[in-house]
Amino acid sequence: MEKFDVIVVGAGLAGLAAAYTLAQENLEVLVLEKGDYPGAKNVTGGRLYLHPVRELFPGLWDKAPLERHIVREEVALMARERSVTMSYAGSELTQPPFPSFSILRAKFDRWLAQQAEKKGAMLINKSRVDELILENGRVIGVRAGGDELGADVVIAADGVLSFTAAMAGLRKDQDPKHFAVGFKEVIELDRGIIEDRFGLEGDEGAARLFMGEVTKGKFGGGFLYTNKTSLSLGIVVGISDLMNAAPAIPAPQLLDEFKLRPEIARLIRGGETVEYSAHVIPEGGLKSMGRLYGDGILVVGDAAGFSMNIGVTVRGMEYALASGYYAAQAVIRAREKGDFTSAGLQVYQQILEESFVMKDFRNFKESLDVLEYPPLFNHIPELAGDLLRDLYAVGPGPKERIYPTLRNHLTMGEIWGLIKLGRRMMKI
Ligand SMILES: Cc1cc2nc3c(=O)[nH]c(=O)nc-3n(C[C@H](O)[C@H](O)[C@H](O)COP(=O)(O)OP(=O)(O)OC[C@H]3O[C@@H](n4cnc5c(N)ncnc54)[C@H](O)[C@@H]3O)c2cc1C
Protein backbone atom coordinates (compact mmCIF):
# COMPACT_ATOMS: atom_id res chain seq x y z
CA MET A 1 0.00 0.00 0.00
CA GLU A 2 1.45 3.37 -1.03
CA LYS A 3 1.97 5.47 2.10
CA PHE A 4 1.82 9.23 2.74
CA ASP A 5 2.38 11.26 5.87
CA VAL A 6 -1.14 12.66 5.60
CA ILE A 7 -4.13 12.01 3.34
CA VAL A 8 -6.69 14.81 3.18
CA VAL A 9 -10.20 13.81 2.10
CA GLY A 10 -11.77 16.77 0.29
CA ALA A 11 -10.27 19.85 -1.33
CA GLY A 12 -12.52 22.53 0.13
CA LEU A 13 -11.06 25.38 2.17
CA ALA A 14 -10.48 23.20 5.25
CA GLY A 15 -8.68 20.44 3.37
CA LEU A 16 -6.62 22.81 1.26
CA ALA A 17 -5.59 24.89 4.28
CA ALA A 18 -4.37 21.71 6.00
CA ALA A 19 -2.55 20.53 2.86
CA TYR A 20 -0.94 23.94 2.28
CA THR A 21 0.34 24.13 5.86
CA LEU A 22 1.61 20.54 5.95
CA ALA A 23 3.33 20.76 2.56
CA GLN A 24 5.01 23.95 3.69
CA GLU A 25 6.59 21.89 6.48
CA ASN A 26 7.75 19.33 3.90
CA LEU A 27 5.31 16.59 4.86
CA GLU A 28 4.11 14.27 2.11
CA VAL A 29 0.45 15.18 1.67
CA LEU A 30 -2.10 13.68 -0.70
CA VAL A 31 -5.42 15.47 -1.23
CA LEU A 32 -8.26 13.44 -2.76
CA GLU A 33 -11.16 15.46 -4.19
CA LYS A 34 -14.24 13.91 -5.73
CA GLY A 35 -15.13 16.99 -7.80
CA ASP A 36 -13.69 17.78 -11.23
CA TYR A 37 -11.52 20.44 -9.59
CA PRO A 38 -11.43 22.22 -6.21
CA GLY A 39 -14.30 24.68 -6.08
CA ALA A 40 -16.41 22.78 -8.62
CA LYS A 41 -18.89 21.54 -6.00
CA ASN A 42 -18.25 23.96 -3.18
CA VAL A 43 -20.91 26.43 -2.16
CA THR A 44 -20.80 29.50 0.00
CA GLY A 45 -22.88 32.64 0.30
CA GLY A 46 -19.73 34.43 -0.51
CA ARG A 47 -18.22 36.39 2.32
CA LEU A 48 -14.84 35.68 3.89
CA TYR A 49 -13.71 37.50 7.05
CA LEU A 50 -9.94 37.76 6.78
CA HIS A 51 -8.90 39.15 10.16
CA PRO A 52 -9.22 35.82 12.04
CA VAL A 53 -7.03 33.94 9.53
CA ARG A 54 -4.74 36.58 8.03
CA GLU A 55 -1.80 35.75 10.30
CA LEU A 56 -2.16 31.99 9.89
CA PHE A 57 -1.19 32.16 6.23
CA PRO A 58 1.33 34.99 5.90
CA GLY A 59 2.05 36.07 2.34
CA LEU A 60 -0.97 34.19 0.98
CA TRP A 61 -3.49 36.97 0.69
CA ASP A 62 -1.79 39.54 -1.55
CA LYS A 63 -2.47 37.57 -4.71
CA ALA A 64 -5.64 35.80 -3.61
CA PRO A 65 -8.59 36.06 -6.02
CA LEU A 66 -10.73 38.08 -3.62
CA GLU A 67 -13.65 39.89 -5.23
CA ARG A 68 -14.67 43.09 -3.39
CA HIS A 69 -13.93 44.34 0.13
CA ILE A 70 -17.21 44.90 1.93
CA VAL A 71 -17.74 48.54 2.90
CA ARG A 72 -21.49 48.46 3.53
CA GLU A 73 -23.51 46.13 5.73
CA GLU A 74 -27.26 45.98 5.35
CA VAL A 75 -29.95 43.95 7.06
CA ALA A 76 -33.48 44.04 5.70
CA LEU A 77 -36.60 42.96 7.56
CA MET A 78 -38.80 41.82 4.73
CA ALA A 79 -42.55 41.92 5.27
CA ARG A 80 -45.07 40.71 2.69
CA GLU A 81 -45.48 44.09 1.00
CA ARG A 82 -42.73 46.29 2.39
CA SER A 83 -39.30 46.10 3.91
CA VAL A 84 -37.25 47.95 6.51
CA THR A 85 -33.51 48.10 5.91
CA MET A 86 -30.74 49.02 8.29
CA SER A 87 -27.55 50.10 6.60
CA TYR A 88 -24.16 50.44 8.22
CA ALA A 89 -21.03 52.09 6.82
CA GLY A 90 -17.94 52.71 8.94
CA SER A 91 -14.42 53.98 8.37
CA GLU A 92 -12.92 50.66 9.58
CA LEU A 93 -14.52 48.97 6.58
CA THR A 94 -12.91 51.28 4.07
CA GLN A 95 -9.29 51.23 5.23
CA PRO A 96 -6.78 48.44 4.59
CA PRO A 97 -6.36 45.83 5.88
CA PHE A 98 -10.01 45.30 4.94
CA PRO A 99 -11.95 43.04 7.33
CA SER A 100 -13.96 41.03 4.81
CA PHE A 101 -14.26 40.22 1.12
CA SER A 102 -16.75 38.62 -1.21
CA ILE A 103 -15.32 35.56 -2.92
CA LEU A 104 -16.35 33.02 -5.55
CA ARG A 105 -15.40 29.48 -4.56
CA ALA A 106 -14.95 28.20 -8.10
CA LYS A 107 -12.06 30.67 -8.46
CA PHE A 108 -10.83 30.83 -4.90
CA ASP A 109 -10.56 27.09 -4.13
CA ARG A 110 -8.86 26.42 -7.44
CA TRP A 111 -6.30 29.08 -6.68
CA LEU A 112 -5.74 27.84 -3.11
CA ALA A 113 -5.21 24.33 -4.47
CA GLN A 114 -2.52 25.68 -6.80
CA GLN A 115 -0.79 27.35 -3.85
CA ALA A 116 -0.85 24.06 -1.89
CA GLU A 117 0.53 22.22 -4.93
CA LYS A 118 3.30 24.82 -5.27
CA LYS A 119 4.29 24.02 -1.68
CA GLY A 120 4.48 20.33 -2.65
CA ALA A 121 1.04 18.87 -1.85
CA MET A 122 -0.25 16.26 -4.30
CA LEU A 123 -3.86 16.74 -5.44
CA ILE A 124 -5.94 14.17 -7.30
CA ASN A 125 -9.29 15.38 -8.62
CA LYS A 126 -12.24 13.16 -9.61
CA SER A 127 -11.13 10.79 -6.87
CA ARG A 128 -13.81 9.86 -4.37
CA VAL A 129 -12.80 8.26 -1.11
CA ASP A 130 -15.13 5.31 -0.62
CA GLU A 131 -13.93 3.93 2.66
CA LEU A 132 -11.51 4.33 5.53
CA ILE A 133 -9.04 1.54 6.14
CA LEU A 134 -9.07 0.61 9.82
CA GLU A 135 -6.67 -1.62 11.73
CA ASN A 136 -7.61 -2.48 15.30
CA GLY A 137 -9.93 0.54 15.32
CA ARG A 138 -7.21 2.88 14.11
CA VAL A 139 -7.47 4.71 10.79
CA ILE A 140 -4.46 3.77 8.65
CA GLY A 141 -5.57 4.90 5.20
CA VAL A 142 -8.38 5.16 2.65
CA ARG A 143 -9.84 3.26 -0.29
CA ALA A 144 -10.52 5.38 -3.36
CA GLY A 145 -11.53 4.02 -6.75
CA GLY A 146 -10.13 0.57 -5.95
CA ASP A 147 -6.76 1.90 -4.69
CA GLU A 148 -5.61 1.47 -1.11
CA LEU A 149 -3.59 4.41 0.20
CA GLY A 150 -1.97 4.55 3.61
CA ALA A 151 -1.19 7.50 5.90
CA ASP A 152 -0.10 8.27 9.44
CA VAL A 153 -3.09 10.59 9.68
CA VAL A 154 -6.23 11.02 7.58
CA ILE A 155 -7.80 14.48 7.73
CA ALA A 156 -11.56 14.37 7.21
CA ALA A 157 -12.29 17.54 5.24
CA ASP A 158 -15.19 16.11 3.25
CA GLY A 159 -17.75 18.71 4.24
CA VAL A 160 -21.05 18.81 6.04
CA LEU A 161 -22.16 15.21 5.43
CA SER A 162 -18.69 13.82 6.24
CA PHE A 163 -18.86 10.07 5.87
CA THR A 164 -15.21 9.73 6.91
CA ALA A 165 -15.91 11.22 10.35
CA ALA A 166 -19.00 9.00 10.59
CA MET A 167 -17.08 5.89 9.62
CA ALA A 168 -14.45 6.63 12.24
CA GLY A 169 -17.28 6.83 14.79
CA LEU A 170 -16.65 10.50 15.52
CA ARG A 171 -19.99 12.03 14.46
CA LYS A 172 -22.93 12.57 16.78
CA ASP A 173 -26.40 11.47 15.69
CA GLN A 174 -27.56 14.21 13.40
CA ASP A 175 -30.76 16.12 14.07
CA PRO A 176 -32.39 17.96 11.09
CA LYS A 177 -32.80 20.91 13.47
CA HIS A 178 -29.04 21.40 13.26
CA PHE A 179 -28.92 21.83 9.51
CA ALA A 180 -30.05 24.37 6.95
CA VAL A 181 -30.14 24.19 3.20
CA GLY A 182 -29.02 27.00 0.91
CA PHE A 183 -29.85 27.83 -2.71
CA LYS A 184 -27.72 30.29 -4.58
CA GLU A 185 -27.31 31.90 -7.98
CA VAL A 186 -24.33 33.81 -9.32
CA ILE A 187 -25.73 36.52 -11.60
CA GLU A 188 -23.36 38.20 -14.00
CA LEU A 189 -23.64 41.96 -14.50
CA ASP A 190 -21.35 44.69 -15.84
CA ARG A 191 -18.92 46.01 -13.29
CA GLY A 192 -20.13 49.59 -13.79
CA ILE A 193 -23.77 48.61 -13.33
CA ILE A 194 -22.96 46.90 -10.03
CA GLU A 195 -21.08 49.95 -8.80
CA ASP A 196 -23.89 52.33 -9.83
CA ARG A 197 -26.70 50.22 -8.38
CA PHE A 198 -24.99 49.65 -5.05
CA GLY A 199 -23.25 53.05 -4.82
CA LEU A 200 -19.75 51.55 -4.81
CA GLU A 201 -16.40 52.74 -6.07
CA GLY A 202 -13.52 50.64 -7.41
CA ASP A 203 -13.28 47.33 -5.57
CA GLU A 204 -15.70 48.32 -2.82
CA GLY A 205 -18.48 45.82 -2.14
CA ALA A 206 -21.80 45.55 -0.34
CA ALA A 207 -23.38 42.80 1.75
CA ARG A 208 -27.12 42.48 2.38
CA LEU A 209 -28.94 40.00 4.57
CA PHE A 210 -32.72 39.59 4.51
CA MET A 211 -35.12 37.99 6.95
CA GLY A 212 -38.85 37.49 7.01
CA GLU A 213 -40.97 36.90 3.95
CA VAL A 214 -37.94 35.76 1.97
CA THR A 215 -38.27 32.37 3.73
CA LYS A 216 -42.05 32.64 4.15
CA GLY A 217 -41.49 33.37 7.82
CA LYS A 218 -39.40 30.23 8.40
CA PHE A 219 -36.04 30.14 10.18
CA GLY A 220 -33.42 31.37 7.72
CA GLY A 221 -32.88 34.32 5.44
CA GLY A 222 -31.59 35.68 2.19
CA PHE A 223 -28.20 37.07 1.20
CA LEU A 224 -26.76 39.22 -1.53
CA TYR A 225 -23.06 39.95 -2.02
CA THR A 226 -21.48 41.99 -4.77
CA ASN A 227 -18.56 40.46 -6.66
CA LYS A 228 -16.46 42.24 -9.28
CA THR A 229 -18.72 41.38 -12.19
CA SER A 230 -21.47 39.36 -10.59
CA LEU A 231 -23.85 39.15 -7.66
CA SER A 232 -24.18 36.19 -5.30
CA LEU A 233 -27.84 35.90 -4.38
CA GLY A 234 -29.38 33.17 -2.30
CA ILE A 235 -31.50 31.95 0.55
CA VAL A 236 -30.91 29.64 3.48
CA VAL A 237 -33.73 27.81 5.32
CA GLY A 238 -33.69 25.56 8.38
CA ILE A 239 -34.27 21.96 7.31
CA SER A 240 -36.58 21.00 10.19
CA ASP A 241 -38.72 24.11 9.55
CA LEU A 242 -38.98 23.04 5.92
CA MET A 243 -39.85 19.47 6.88
CA ASN A 244 -42.58 20.60 9.24
CA ALA A 245 -44.07 23.29 7.02
CA ALA A 246 -47.76 22.83 6.22
CA PRO A 247 -48.53 23.36 3.43
CA ALA A 248 -45.13 22.18 2.18
CA ILE A 249 -42.76 24.85 0.91
CA PRO A 250 -40.88 23.95 -2.28
CA ALA A 251 -37.55 25.40 -1.14
CA PRO A 252 -35.97 26.22 -4.55
CA GLN A 253 -39.12 28.26 -5.34
CA LEU A 254 -38.28 30.59 -2.46
CA LEU A 255 -35.25 31.83 -4.38
CA ASP A 256 -37.35 32.40 -7.53
CA GLU A 257 -39.86 34.41 -5.51
CA PHE A 258 -37.07 36.33 -3.77
CA LYS A 259 -35.76 37.40 -7.19
CA LEU A 260 -39.19 38.79 -8.07
CA ARG A 261 -39.34 41.07 -5.03
CA PRO A 262 -39.04 44.69 -6.24
CA GLU A 263 -36.16 45.28 -3.79
CA ILE A 264 -34.18 42.51 -5.53
CA ALA A 265 -35.56 42.62 -9.08
CA ARG A 266 -34.21 46.11 -9.68
CA LEU A 267 -30.75 45.10 -8.48
CA ILE A 268 -30.42 42.03 -10.70
CA ARG A 269 -32.20 43.44 -13.78
CA GLY A 270 -30.32 42.61 -17.00
CA GLY A 271 -28.10 40.08 -15.23
CA GLU A 272 -27.48 36.55 -16.45
CA THR A 273 -27.47 33.57 -14.09
CA VAL A 274 -24.20 31.74 -14.72
CA GLU A 275 -24.16 29.40 -11.72
CA TYR A 276 -26.83 27.69 -9.64
CA SER A 277 -26.06 25.64 -6.56
CA ALA A 278 -27.64 24.12 -3.48
CA HIS A 279 -25.89 22.86 -0.38
CA VAL A 280 -26.46 21.85 3.23
CA ILE A 281 -25.01 23.96 6.07
CA PRO A 282 -24.25 22.71 9.59
CA GLU A 283 -25.73 25.21 12.03
CA GLY A 284 -25.95 23.19 15.24
CA GLY A 285 -22.65 24.55 16.58
CA LEU A 286 -21.24 23.12 19.78
CA LYS A 287 -24.38 21.11 20.58
CA SER A 288 -24.12 19.01 17.43
CA MET A 289 -20.34 18.71 17.31
CA GLY A 290 -18.92 15.21 17.51
CA ARG A 291 -15.35 14.27 18.45
CA LEU A 292 -12.71 16.14 16.50
CA TYR A 293 -9.95 13.52 16.67
CA GLY A 294 -9.51 9.79 16.90
CA ASP A 295 -6.80 7.20 16.30
CA GLY A 296 -5.14 8.32 13.05
CA ILE A 297 -7.82 10.85 12.13
CA LEU A 298 -8.69 14.55 12.55
CA VAL A 299 -11.89 16.30 11.49
CA VAL A 300 -11.91 19.84 10.06
CA GLY A 301 -14.25 22.47 8.57
CA ASP A 302 -17.91 21.65 7.92
CA ALA A 303 -17.15 17.97 8.53
CA ALA A 304 -16.58 18.98 12.16
CA GLY A 305 -19.62 21.29 12.18
CA PHE A 306 -17.57 24.50 12.13
CA SER A 307 -20.18 26.79 10.64
CA MET A 308 -22.21 29.38 12.49
CA ASN A 309 -25.19 31.61 11.86
CA ILE A 310 -25.72 34.37 14.42
CA GLY A 311 -28.22 36.37 12.40
CA VAL A 312 -25.97 39.29 11.49
CA THR A 313 -23.14 37.09 10.18
CA VAL A 314 -22.96 33.66 8.56
CA ARG A 315 -19.51 32.19 8.94
CA GLY A 316 -17.90 28.93 8.01
CA MET A 317 -15.06 29.69 5.65
CA GLU A 318 -12.59 31.12 8.11
CA TYR A 319 -13.39 28.31 10.56
CA ALA A 320 -12.65 25.90 7.72
CA LEU A 321 -9.34 27.61 6.91
CA ALA A 322 -8.33 27.91 10.57
CA SER A 323 -9.29 24.35 11.55
CA GLY A 324 -7.32 23.05 8.55
CA TYR A 325 -4.32 25.07 9.70
CA TYR A 326 -4.66 23.91 13.34
CA ALA A 327 -5.09 20.28 12.27
CA ALA A 328 -1.81 20.59 10.37
CA GLN A 329 -0.14 22.00 13.48
CA ALA A 330 -1.50 19.07 15.50
CA VAL A 331 -0.09 16.57 12.99
CA ILE A 332 3.29 18.29 13.16
CA ARG A 333 3.30 18.05 16.97
CA ALA A 334 2.11 14.44 16.97
CA ARG A 335 4.89 13.63 14.52
CA GLU A 336 7.51 15.08 16.83
CA LYS A 337 6.32 12.59 19.44
CA GLY A 338 5.83 9.80 16.90
CA ASP A 339 2.32 9.27 18.26
CA PHE A 340 -0.62 9.38 15.85
CA THR A 341 -3.05 7.71 18.18
CA SER A 342 -5.89 9.60 19.72
CA ALA A 343 -3.57 10.48 22.63
CA GLY A 344 -1.04 12.06 20.27
CA LEU A 345 -3.66 13.88 18.18
CA GLN A 346 -5.72 15.29 21.04
CA VAL A 347 -3.45 18.33 20.90
CA TYR A 348 -5.73 19.40 18.02
CA GLN A 349 -8.58 19.94 20.47
CA GLN A 350 -6.27 21.88 22.79
CA ILE A 351 -5.04 24.14 20.00
CA LEU A 352 -8.60 24.76 18.83
CA GLU A 353 -9.77 25.54 22.37
CA GLU A 354 -7.09 28.22 22.66
CA SER A 355 -7.99 29.69 19.28
CA PHE A 356 -10.91 31.87 18.15
CA VAL A 357 -12.57 28.77 16.70
CA MET A 358 -13.71 26.99 19.87
CA LYS A 359 -13.99 30.27 21.76
CA ASP A 360 -16.55 31.42 19.18
CA PHE A 361 -18.43 28.13 19.28
CA ARG A 362 -18.55 28.20 23.08
CA ASN A 363 -19.61 31.87 23.18
CA PHE A 364 -22.38 31.31 20.65
CA LYS A 365 -23.49 27.84 21.69
CA GLU A 366 -27.06 29.10 22.23
CA SER A 367 -27.30 31.06 18.99
CA LEU A 368 -29.42 28.52 17.11
CA ASP A 369 -31.93 28.19 19.97
CA VAL A 370 -32.09 31.97 20.32
CA LEU A 371 -32.63 32.58 16.62
CA GLU A 372 -35.19 29.81 16.19
CA TYR A 373 -37.88 32.19 17.35
CA PRO A 374 -40.72 32.32 14.80
CA PRO A 375 -41.82 35.96 15.49
CA LEU A 376 -38.37 37.09 14.34
CA PHE A 377 -39.13 35.78 10.85
CA ASN A 378 -42.81 36.63 10.48
CA HIS A 379 -44.36 38.95 13.04
CA ILE A 380 -41.47 41.37 13.64
CA PRO A 381 -40.81 42.20 9.96
CA GLU A 382 -44.55 42.86 9.51
CA LEU A 383 -44.66 45.00 12.66
CA ALA A 384 -41.63 47.06 11.62
CA GLY A 385 -43.00 47.51 8.09
CA ASP A 386 -46.46 48.58 9.28
CA LEU A 387 -45.01 50.99 11.84
CA LEU A 388 -42.80 52.73 9.29
CA ARG A 389 -45.60 52.77 6.70
CA ASP A 390 -47.77 54.77 9.11
CA LEU A 391 -44.96 57.02 10.31
CA TYR A 392 -44.12 58.02 6.75
CA ALA A 393 -47.73 58.20 5.51
CA VAL A 394 -49.23 61.54 4.56
CA GLY A 395 -52.89 61.05 3.61
CA PRO A 396 -55.50 63.48 2.27
CA GLY A 397 -56.59 64.59 5.78
CA PRO A 398 -54.61 65.73 8.84
CA LYS A 399 -51.57 63.64 9.83
CA GLU A 400 -51.74 61.62 13.02
CA ARG A 401 -49.32 62.66 15.78
CA ILE A 402 -46.22 60.51 16.07
CA TYR A 403 -46.82 59.19 19.59
CA PRO A 404 -50.31 57.74 18.89
CA THR A 405 -48.94 56.23 15.69
CA LEU A 406 -46.24 54.48 17.70
CA ARG A 407 -48.74 53.39 20.37
CA ASN A 408 -51.07 51.92 17.72
CA HIS A 409 -48.35 49.48 16.77
CA LEU A 410 -46.28 49.15 19.90
CA THR A 411 -49.06 47.92 22.17
CA MET A 412 -48.25 46.45 25.60
CA GLY A 413 -48.45 42.98 24.04
CA GLU A 414 -45.90 43.95 21.38
CA ILE A 415 -43.60 45.57 23.91
CA TRP A 416 -43.66 42.40 26.04
CA GLY A 417 -42.88 40.38 22.92
CA LEU A 418 -39.86 42.59 22.21
CA ILE A 419 -38.69 42.34 25.82
CA LYS A 420 -38.96 38.54 25.52
CA LEU A 421 -36.84 38.68 22.38
CA GLY A 422 -34.32 40.92 24.17
CA ARG A 423 -34.08 38.38 27.01
CA ARG A 424 -33.40 35.57 24.53
CA MET A 425 -30.74 37.71 22.87
CA MET A 426 -28.95 38.08 26.21
CA LYS A 427 -27.80 34.45 25.78
CA ILE A 428 -25.61 35.35 22.80
C1 LIG B 1 -25.70 28.79 0.95
C2 LIG B 1 -24.51 28.93 1.85
C3 LIG B 1 -24.11 30.18 2.26
C4 LIG B 1 -22.97 30.32 3.07
N1 LIG B 1 -22.50 31.57 3.34
C5 LIG B 1 -21.30 31.71 3.96
C6 LIG B 1 -20.66 32.97 4.01
O1 LIG B 1 -21.12 33.96 3.44
N2 LIG B 1 -19.49 33.05 4.70
C7 LIG B 1 -18.90 31.96 5.27
O2 LIG B 1 -17.81 32.10 5.86
N3 LIG B 1 -19.47 30.75 5.19
C8 LIG B 1 -20.64 30.59 4.52
N4 LIG B 1 -21.18 29.35 4.37
C9 LIG B 1 -20.49 28.20 4.98
C10 LIG B 1 -19.21 27.84 4.22
O3 LIG B 1 -19.43 27.86 2.84
C11 LIG B 1 -18.71 26.47 4.65
O4 LIG B 1 -18.55 26.50 6.05
C12 LIG B 1 -17.38 26.11 3.99
O5 LIG B 1 -17.54 26.01 2.61
C13 LIG B 1 -16.85 24.79 4.55
O6 LIG B 1 -15.66 24.43 3.86
P1 LIG B 1 -15.13 22.95 3.93
O7 LIG B 1 -13.82 22.95 3.25
O8 LIG B 1 -15.20 22.45 5.31
O9 LIG B 1 -16.20 22.08 3.13
P2 LIG B 1 -16.56 22.06 1.59
O10 LIG B 1 -16.27 23.34 0.94
O11 LIG B 1 -17.94 21.50 1.49
O12 LIG B 1 -15.51 21.00 1.00
C14 LIG B 1 -15.65 19.62 1.15
C15 LIG B 1 -14.97 18.97 -0.05
O13 LIG B 1 -14.91 17.57 0.14
C16 LIG B 1 -15.18 16.93 -1.09
N5 LIG B 1 -15.61 15.57 -0.77
C17 LIG B 1 -16.76 15.20 -0.12
N6 LIG B 1 -16.80 13.87 0.02
C18 LIG B 1 -15.68 13.40 -0.56
C19 LIG B 1 -15.16 12.08 -0.74
N7 LIG B 1 -15.82 11.01 -0.29
N8 LIG B 1 -13.99 11.93 -1.39
C20 LIG B 1 -13.31 13.03 -1.85
N9 LIG B 1 -13.76 14.29 -1.72
C21 LIG B 1 -14.92 14.46 -1.06
C22 LIG B 1 -16.23 17.81 -1.73
O14 LIG B 1 -16.32 17.62 -3.13
C23 LIG B 1 -15.73 19.20 -1.36
O15 LIG B 1 -14.84 19.71 -2.31
C24 LIG B 1 -22.29 29.17 3.55
C25 LIG B 1 -22.71 27.90 3.15
C26 LIG B 1 -23.79 27.77 2.28
C27 LIG B 1 -24.18 26.39 1.80
The ligand as an SDF file (V2000), in Angstrom:
LIG
                    3D

 53 58  0  0  0  0  0  0  0  0999 V2000
  -25.7030   28.7890    0.9550 C   0  0  0  0  0  0  0  0  0  0  0  0
  -24.5110   28.9290    1.8540 C   0  0  0  0  0  0  0  0  0  0  0  0
  -24.1110   30.1760    2.2640 C   0  0  0  0  0  0  0  0  0  0  0  0
  -22.9670   30.3220    3.0680 C   0  0  0  0  0  0  0  0  0  0  0  0
  -22.5000   31.5710    3.3430 N   0  0  0  0  0  0  0  0  0  0  0  0
  -21.2990   31.7110    3.9560 C   0  0  0  0  0  0  0  0  0  0  0  0
  -20.6590   32.9740    4.0100 C   0  0  0  0  0  0  0  0  0  0  0  0
  -21.1150   33.9640    3.4400 O   0  0  0  0  0  0  0  0  0  0  0  0
  -19.4930   33.0540    4.7010 N   0  0  0  0  0  0  0  0  0  0  0  0
  -18.8970   31.9630    5.2690 C   0  0  0  0  0  0  0  0  0  0  0  0
  -17.8060   32.0950    5.8620 O   0  0  0  0  0  0  0  0  0  0  0  0
  -19.4660   30.7490    5.1890 N   0  0  0  0  0  0  0  0  0  0  0  0
  -20.6370   30.5900    4.5250 C   0  0  0  0  0  0  0  0  0  0  0  0
  -21.1760   29.3480    4.3680 N   0  0  0  0  0  0  0  0  0  0  0  0
  -20.4880   28.1980    4.9820 C   0  0  0  0  0  0  0  0  0  0  0  0
  -19.2080   27.8390    4.2180 C   0  0  0  0  0  0  0  0  0  0  0  0
  -19.4270   27.8650    2.8430 O   0  0  0  0  0  0  0  0  0  0  0  0
  -18.7050   26.4730    4.6480 C   0  0  0  0  0  0  0  0  0  0  0  0
  -18.5520   26.4970    6.0510 O   0  0  0  0  0  0  0  0  0  0  0  0
  -17.3750   26.1050    3.9880 C   0  0  0  0  0  0  0  0  0  0  0  0
  -17.5410   26.0060    2.6110 O   0  0  0  0  0  0  0  0  0  0  0  0
  -16.8450   24.7880    4.5460 C   0  0  0  0  0  0  0  0  0  0  0  0
  -15.6610   24.4330    3.8580 O   0  0  0  0  0  0  0  0  0  0  0  0
  -15.1330   22.9490    3.9310 P   0  0  0  0  0  0  0  0  0  0  0  0
  -13.8180   22.9450    3.2480 O   0  0  0  0  0  0  0  0  0  0  0  0
  -15.2010   22.4480    5.3140 O   0  0  0  0  0  0  0  0  0  0  0  0
  -16.2030   22.0840    3.1300 O   0  0  0  0  0  0  0  0  0  0  0  0
  -16.5590   22.0570    1.5890 P   0  0  0  0  0  0  0  0  0  0  0  0
  -16.2730   23.3430    0.9380 O   0  0  0  0  0  0  0  0  0  0  0  0
  -17.9360   21.4960    1.4880 O   0  0  0  0  0  0  0  0  0  0  0  0
  -15.5150   21.0030    0.9950 O   0  0  0  0  0  0  0  0  0  0  0  0
  -15.6510   19.6150    1.1460 C   0  0  0  0  0  0  0  0  0  0  0  0
  -14.9690   18.9670   -0.0460 C   0  0  0  0  0  0  0  0  0  0  0  0
  -14.9090   17.5680    0.1360 O   0  0  0  0  0  0  0  0  0  0  0  0
  -15.1820   16.9290   -1.0930 C   0  0  0  0  0  0  0  0  0  0  0  0
  -15.6140   15.5720   -0.7690 N   0  0  0  0  0  0  0  0  0  0  0  0
  -16.7550   15.2010   -0.1180 C   0  0  0  0  0  0  0  0  0  0  0  0
  -16.8000   13.8700    0.0240 N   0  0  0  0  0  0  0  0  0  0  0  0
  -15.6840   13.4010   -0.5560 C   0  0  0  0  0  0  0  0  0  0  0  0
  -15.1580   12.0810   -0.7380 C   0  0  0  0  0  0  0  0  0  0  0  0
  -15.8210   11.0090   -0.2940 N   0  0  0  0  0  0  0  0  0  0  0  0
  -13.9930   11.9330   -1.3920 N   0  0  0  0  0  0  0  0  0  0  0  0
  -13.3120   13.0280   -1.8530 C   0  0  0  0  0  0  0  0  0  0  0  0
  -13.7620   14.2860   -1.7230 N   0  0  0  0  0  0  0  0  0  0  0  0
  -14.9200   14.4650   -1.0600 C   0  0  0  0  0  0  0  0  0  0  0  0
  -16.2340   17.8090   -1.7300 C   0  0  0  0  0  0  0  0  0  0  0  0
  -16.3200   17.6170   -3.1290 O   0  0  0  0  0  0  0  0  0  0  0  0
  -15.7330   19.1960   -1.3600 C   0  0  0  0  0  0  0  0  0  0  0  0
  -14.8390   19.7120   -2.3050 O   0  0  0  0  0  0  0  0  0  0  0  0
  -22.2940   29.1720    3.5460 C   0  0  0  0  0  0  0  0  0  0  0  0
  -22.7050   27.8960    3.1540 C   0  0  0  0  0  0  0  0  0  0  0  0
  -23.7940   27.7740    2.2840 C   0  0  0  0  0  0  0  0  0  0  0  0
  -24.1750   26.3880    1.8040 C   0  0  0  0  0  0  0  0  0  0  0  0
  1  2  1  0
  2  3  1  0
  2 52  2  0
  3  4  2  0
  4  5  1  0
  4 50  1  0
  5  6  2  0
  6  7  1  0
  6 13  1  0
  7  8  2  0
  7  9  1  0
  9 10  1  0
 10 11  2  0
 10 12  1  0
 12 13  2  0
 13 14  1  0
 14 15  1  0
 14 50  1  0
 15 16  1  0
 16 17  1  0
 16 18  1  0
 18 19  1  0
 18 20  1  0
 20 21  1  0
 20 22  1  0
 22 23  1  0
 23 24  1  0
 24 25  2  0
 24 26  1  0
 24 27  1  0
 27 28  1  0
 28 29  2  0
 28 30  1  0
 28 31  1  0
 31 32  1  0
 32 33  1  0
 33 34  1  0
 33 48  1  0
 34 35  1  0
 35 36  1  0
 35 46  1  0
 36 37  1  0
 36 45  1  0
 37 38  2  0
 38 39  1  0
 39 40  1  0
 39 45  2  0
 40 41  1  0
 40 42  2  0
 42 43  1  0
 43 44  2  0
 44 45  1  0
 46 47  1  0
 46 48  1  0
 48 49  1  0
 50 51  2  0
 51 52  1  0
 52 53  1  0
M  END
$$$$
